Amino acid sequence: MADSTISGYAVMFGDETIIAGEFRERIAPGCFARTLRENPDVLALLSHDSGRVLGRTTAGTLTLREDRIGLWFSLEADSTTPSGQEALGTVRRQDVRGCSFGFRVRAEEWDDGGNRLPLRTIKDVDLYEITLTATPAYPTTSAALRVDSKAARLVKKAESDLKARGIRV
């Protein structure tokens, strides 16, 4: 259903945030490439709550893609479930407009920071989940309800038809 798709960026590459007032952190481009190849099952949750599953990659209800900007997602939320209704409602109203992610660090680099807080650059992770949250550690993340108008659907169909004929769009 067009009005049940939430999409955005769960991570933006290169943006810094402060973790627990102790150190700065940023996510490096390419950080998710390996885990997206090797881990076929990533969850979409509401507020990191494993009891509030919104989607998952193996079910085809969550799509993840790393691009030059960050970790992009598209989530088909189910409006017949309480968690899906809450996600759709709070994202539609923009009460919830950010994301976070659950992961285990596989590779990182540290810089002592000089006269600033130390900087951790995360280079590779095992990704377990992305989450919709009102209080993201990285404020530049995004989540919004995708509006799929009739005109946009027609454009998508035309592009799909061109691609099927081998014409790049």
Number of C-alpha atoms within 10 A of each C-alpha: 9 12 15 21 19 23 20 20 24 25 27 23 21 15 16 18 17 16 13 8 8 10 16 20 21 20 22 18 19 18 24 22 16 13 18 17 8 10 13 11 16 22 23 29 26 24 21 19 11 13 10 17 19 25 24 21 17 13 11 11 17 23 18 19 13 19 14 10 12 23 22 20 20 22 23 22 24 19 17 8 13 12 18 21 16 16 27 23 16 18 22 18 12 14 12 23 22 25 27 25 20 17 13 10 13 12 12 15 9 13 11 11 12 8 6 9 15 16 21 20 19 21 17 21 21 20 21 16 21 27 24 27 24 18 13 19 18 20 17 17 23 24 24 20 23 16 12 13 11 9 9 11 12 11 12 12 12 13 15 15 12 13 12 10 9 9 10 9 8
